[in-house]
Structure formats: C-alpha cells, structure tokens
Amino acid sequence: MATAKLKRRKAAPKDETPEPEVTEKRVLSTRTIDPATVAAAAKHALSGGGGGSTNFLKLSKDKTTIRILPGDPLFIDFRQNMTRIAGRFTTTIDFGTIFNNGELHNRALAEGKLTADDFAKFQQFGDPFVSTMVALKNAGVQLAKGKAFWPQTRAVFNVISRADGQVALWESSKTAFENIMTLFGKLDDEGIFVPGEYPEIFNADDGFDLIITGNGQDGKARRYNSYLPARNASDVGEFEGEPYDLLGQVVRRIGSWDERARQMFASYGTEAALVNITPETWGLGNAIVAAQDPEGDIDKDPEG
C-alpha cells in the first residue's frame, strides 16, 4: 500500500458464533433492578451515538459518500452486546474479543479497565452472554429475539464525510465490514494477500470514495446494504479534524467481567435461571433480577 502525507486544514474547534433459531416469545420480569446494576448501566450507556465529543458519522436516508482514511490500524473489528437497562442503551465488549486481541487486552489492563481477576472469571465461567446462550441452546431453550443475546460484530473506521469534509468515526455493521473487506482483499490460508476488486481503496493518493446506499421506508428498520466505490479514484484532499484513536474508542466500551455479567442478568436473568445460571452461582450475590423494560432488547444492527 502506498503511503502519503495527508493534506489537511486546521481543525475547527469543537469468532462469529452461530445464532439460534427464534421460535417463541420470552417472558420478562417486572421487578426493580438493583442500584449496582443501574450504576454499571449508566457507566456504559451510549450517549449521542457513543458518548463524549466523538463526531460519529451520520448516514443520510438515501446516500452517504465517505472516504476511509489510511492508518495503522485501518480499522478495528470487535463484538459487543447492546441492551436497554433502566431506560439506558448499554453496551459492553465481548470478552472473547478482548482475550483474542493482544493490543486490546494489554491496553485495557494498562488503563485499569480490566484486572487479572476479570480474566480469571472469563477462564472459569466464559463470557457472560455467550456462555449463557450456549447453555440455553444446549438445553433446547429457544428464545424470541435470541439474536440480541449473541454478541454483534461491529467495526470502527476513521472516515471523511464528503458532505462537509469533517473527520468522523464510522461504526459499521458486520454487513458493511464484510463488504469492504471483500472489495479490499483478504489473506489466503497461507497468509498471502489476495487482492479484491479495489485493493487500493485505502490508498491516500489513488483510493476511492465509498458510497453507502440505504433502503426501506421505516427509519427504524432501515438497512444500509450497498457499499460501492465511487467510479473514479481520487486524492484524499483537504479535511478538517484529526483521525481518532480507534483502539481507544473500543477500549472505552470495555466493562469488567462483573459489569458485563450484570448487564446480562439485568436483560436475561429470567432465561439464565432456566439453566441454573444465577448471580449466586457466579459470585455476584442475589440482588440482580431480570430487566423490567419490555423493550430491553436490541435485535437489529444500528444504522450502518
């Protein structure tokens, strides 16, 4: 890949697990969530598309044109669970993702997001969401909205919005990520790079803009499933803002093993009890109960 110095103007202030077949509706408790779980939910709640001052890419209803910025890394892919607890959309990263990514693992430890105790619990009990869903599947329990139980694949990219020339963070869906990787290329079984149709898509001088097209009439159900390079290669050109620390953007979503377990019990405590997985068996006491929010699940990918 060619390297090039990006021209910019001064910034303006400012292991995929198969999903079970869904056949029946689950029953939710209407009891109150304990304060510790509410606090954990607040800590990992999404705010303004992800929290803080991050400029998240907003996709238009019809077509959005972006340029993925070169960088090291070009992207980070990860798996997360998003649920709704006490009125907050809460997200934490799958422990399998953390354990299998050395840089993510080391930085989470260095920043105090995780401790050796978190990994000891992961080794003993597995990831709270995944291990519970596997136990339910093995017991033959089939759940409505079961898809939300499995961690969902996401990826983050630094991009330029061609609409305003601003650097933005694009959190893409699994579908978008796989489409882009198909365009770029992949490693074969021997680790040799096999170019796709547009292997230069990330090149600063001779790369391509990406056109994202949406479909569907209902904004809540909209899917963005067309990711096509622009017809002509072009220079990145000038832009406003600095690329984001992609690893840091993922690390900020990491919760301790206990926090992630609380998220699982608050959303699926009733189901977990069907296979004898309770807060007591995982050493979390008896205060956590199933979520009282009937709309607590997120069973679709957010836009993009």
C-alpha positions in Angstrom: 0.0 0.0 0.0 1.4 3.4 -0.9 1.9 5.8 1.9 1.3 9.5 1.5 1.2 12.6 3.7 -2.4 13.6 4.1 -3.2 17.2 3.3 -5.4 18.7 6.0 -6.5 22.1 7.1 -6.6 23.2 10.8 -9.3 21.5 12.7 -12.2 23.7 13.7 -12.8 24.0 17.4 -15.1 21.8 18.7 -15.1 -15.7 16.1 -18.5 -15.4 15.0 -21.0 -17.6 16.9 -24.0 -19.1 15.0 -27.3 -17.7 16.1 -30.1 -19.9 17.2 -33.5 -20.1 15.5 -36.1 -17.9 17.2 -39.4 -19.6 17.8 -41.1 -18.4 21.0 -41.5 -15.1 22.9 -39.7 -14.8 26.2 -41.2 -13.6 29.5 -39.8 -10.6 31.3 -39.8 -9.9 35.0 -41.3 -6.6 36.2 -39.1 -6.3 39.3 -36.8 -3.5 40.1 -33.1 -3.6 39.1 -30.6 -3.3 41.9 -28.6 0.0 42.3 -25.2 -1.6 41.4 -26.6 -2.8 38.1 -28.1 0.6 37.3 -24.8 2.2 38.1 -23.0 -0.2 35.8 -25.5 0.5 33.0 -25.0 4.2 33.4 -21.2 3.8 33.2 -21.5 2.0 29.8 -24.5 3.9 28.4 -24.4 5.3 24.9 -24.8 9.0 24.7 -25.1 10.9 21.4 -24.2 7.9 19.3 -21.4 6.7 21.6 -20.6 9.4 24.2 -18.1 12.1 24.6 -17.1 14.6 21.9 -16.6 12.0 19.2 -18.0 13.0 15.8 -19.9 9.9 14.8 -20.8 9.5 11.1 -24.5 10.1 10.5 -25.8 8.3 7.5 -28.4 10.0 5.3 -31.7 8.4 4.3 -30.6 7.7 0.8 -26.9 8.0 0.0 -23.8 8.9 2.0 -20.4 9.4 0.5 -17.3 8.9 2.6 -13.5 8.3 2.3 -11.9 5.8 4.6 -8.7 7.2 5.9 -5.4 5.2 5.7 -4.0 4.5 9.1 -2.4 1.9 11.4 -4.7 0.2 12.1 -7.0 0.8 9.2 -9.9 -0.4 11.3 -10.7 -2.5 14.5 -13.4 -5.1 14.4 -15.0 -6.3 17.6 -18.1 -7.9 19.1 -20.4 -6.3 21.6 -23.8 -6.6 23.3 -26.2 -3.7 23.4 -29.2 -3.9 25.7 -31.6 -1.4 27.4 -31.4 -1.2 31.2 -33.3 1.3 33.3 -34.0 3.4 30.2 -30.4 3.4 29.0 -28.9 1.8 26.0 -25.9 0.0 27.4 -23.0 -1.7 25.5 -20.0 -3.7 26.6 -17.4 -5.7 24.6 -17.4 -9.5 24.4 -14.6 -11.0 26.4 -13.7 -13.3 23.6 -12.8 -10.2 21.5 -10.6 -8.8 24.3 -8.9 -12.1 25.0 -8.0 -12.7 21.4 -6.7 -9.2 20.6 -3.4 -8.7 22.3 -3.3 -4.9 21.8 -6.8 -4.5 23.1 -6.1 -6.8 26.1 -2.9 -5.1 27.0 -4.3 -1.6 26.8 -7.4 -2.5 28.8 -5.1 -3.7 31.6 -2.8 -0.7 31.3 -5.7 1.7 31.6 -7.3 -0.1 34.5 -10.4 -1.1 32.6 -9.7 -4.8 33.5 -7.7 -6.7 36.0 -6.3 -10.2 36.2 -9.4 -11.2 38.2 -11.6 -10.4 35.2 -9.7 -12.8 33.0 -9.7 -15.4 35.8 -13.5 -15.2 35.8 -13.6 -15.4 32.0 -11.5 -18.6 32.1 -13.8 -20.0 34.8 -17.2 -19.0 33.5 -16.7 -17.8 29.9 -18.2 -14.6 28.6 -21.5 -14.0 30.4 -23.6 -13.6 27.3 -22.0 -16.3 25.2 -21.8 -19.0 27.9 -25.4 -18.4 28.9 -26.7 -18.6 25.4 -24.7 -21.7 24.7 -26.2 -23.3 27.9 -29.7 -22.3 26.7 -29.1 -23.7 23.3 -27.7 -27.0 24.6 -30.8 -27.3 26.9 -33.1 -26.8 23.9 -34.4 -23.5 25.0 -35.3 -21.2 22.1 -35.9 -17.6 22.6 -37.6 -14.7 20.9 -35.1 -12.0 20.0 -32.3 -14.6 20.5 -30.1 -12.8 18.0 -29.7 -10.0 20.5 -28.2 -12.4 23.0 -25.2 -13.2 20.8 -22.5 -10.5 20.6 -22.9 -8.5 17.4 -19.9 -7.8 15.1 -19.0 -4.2 14.6 -16.0 -2.3 13.2 -14.7 1.3 13.5 -13.1 3.3 10.8 -11.8 6.8 10.5 -13.5 8.4 7.6 -14.1 11.8 5.9 -17.6 12.8 5.2 -17.6 14.2 1.7 -20.7 16.2 2.6 -18.8 18.5 5.0 -15.1 17.5 4.8 -15.1 16.6 8.5 -13.3 13.6 10.0 -15.8 11.2 11.6 -15.8 7.9 13.3 -17.8 5.3 11.4 -19.1 2.4 13.4 -20.1 -0.1 10.7 -22.3 -3.2 10.9 -21.0 -6.7 10.2 -22.5 -6.5 6.7 -20.7 -3.3 5.8 -17.4 -4.5 7.3 -17.6 -7.8 5.2 -18.4 -5.8 2.1 -15.5 -3.5 2.5 -13.1 -6.4 3.2 -14.3 -8.2 0.0 -13.6 -5.1 -2.0 -10.1 -4.7 -0.5 -9.0 -8.3 -0.5 -8.1 -11.0 2.1 -5.3 -13.3 3.3 -5.4 -16.8 2.0 -4.8 -20.0 4.1 -1.0 -19.4 3.8 -1.2 -15.8 4.9 -0.7 -14.3 1.4 -2.7 -11.3 0.5 -5.2 -11.9 -2.4 -6.4 -8.5 -3.8 -10.1 -7.9 -4.2 -11.6 -5.8 -6.9 -10.4 -2.5 -5.3 -7.3 -3.3 -3.3 -6.3 0.4 -3.4 -9.5 1.6 -1.6 -7.5 2.8 1.4 -4.7 4.5 -0.6 -4.4 8.2 0.2 -3.5 9.3 -3.4 -5.3 6.8 -5.6 -8.1 5.4 -3.5 -11.8 5.5 -3.8 -14.7 7.2 -2.0 -17.3 4.8 -0.7 -21.0 5.3 -1.5 -23.3 3.9 1.1 -26.9 3.5 0.0 -29.9 2.7 2.2 -33.2 1.0 1.6 -36.5 0.6 3.4 -39.2 3.1 4.3 -39.2 2.9 8.0 -36.3 4.8 9.5 -36.1 2.4 12.5 -35.9 -0.6 10.2 -33.7 0.9 7.5 -30.8 -1.2 6.3 -27.6 0.1 4.6 -26.7 -2.8 2.4 -25.0 -1.2 -0.7 -21.3 -0.2 -0.3 -19.9 0.7 -3.7 -16.7 2.5 -4.5 -17.0 5.8 -6.5 -16.4 5.4 -10.2 -13.1 7.3 -10.3 -10.1 7.2 -8.0 -9.2 10.4 -6.3 -6.8 12.1 -3.8 -8.0 12.3 -0.2 -7.7 16.1 -0.4 -8.1 18.5 2.5 -10.2 17.8 5.5 -11.0 19.1 9.0 -10.2 17.3 12.2 -7.8 14.6 13.3 -8.3 10.9 13.0 -9.5 9.1 16.1 -7.6 6.6 18.2 -9.5 3.6 17.1 -8.2 1.3 19.8 -9.1 3.8 22.4 -12.6 4.0 21.0 -13.1 0.3 21.6 -11.3 0.3 25.0 -13.7 2.9 26.3 -16.6 0.4 25.9 -14.9 -2.4 27.9 -16.5 -3.2 31.2 -15.3 -5.5 33.9 -16.4 -9.1 33.9 -18.8 -8.3 36.8 -20.3 -5.3 34.9 -20.9 -7.4 31.8 -22.4 -10.2 33.9 -24.7 -7.6 35.5 -25.7 -6.4 32.0 -26.6 -10.0 31.0 -28.6 -10.8 34.2 -30.5 -7.4 34.0 -31.5 -8.2 30.5 -31.8 -12.0 30.5 -31.9 -13.1 34.2 -35.2 -15.0 33.8 -33.8 -17.0 30.9 -30.5 -17.7 32.5 -32.3 -19.1 35.6 -33.8 -21.8 33.3 -30.3 -23.4 33.0 -29.3 -22.7 36.6 -27.2 -19.7 35.8 -27.8 -17.1 38.6 -26.0 -14.3 40.2 -25.2 -16.6 43.2 -23.6 -19.2 41.0 -21.3 -16.6 39.6 -20.5 -15.0 42.9 -22.4 -11.8 42.3 -24.9 -12.0 45.2 -28.6 -12.2 44.9 -29.6 -8.6 44.2 -29.7 -8.7 40.4 -33.0 -9.5 38.7 -34.3 -9.6 35.2 -34.9 -6.3 33.5 -38.2 -4.5 33.9 -38.1 -2.9 30.5 -40.2 -4.9 27.9 -38.3 -3.1 25.1 -34.9 -4.1 26.7 -33.6 -5.9 23.6 -31.8 -4.6 20.6 -32.4 -7.2 17.9 -31.2 -5.2 14.9 -28.0 -3.5 13.8 -27.9 0.3 14.3 -27.7 2.2 11.0 -24.6 1.4 9.0 
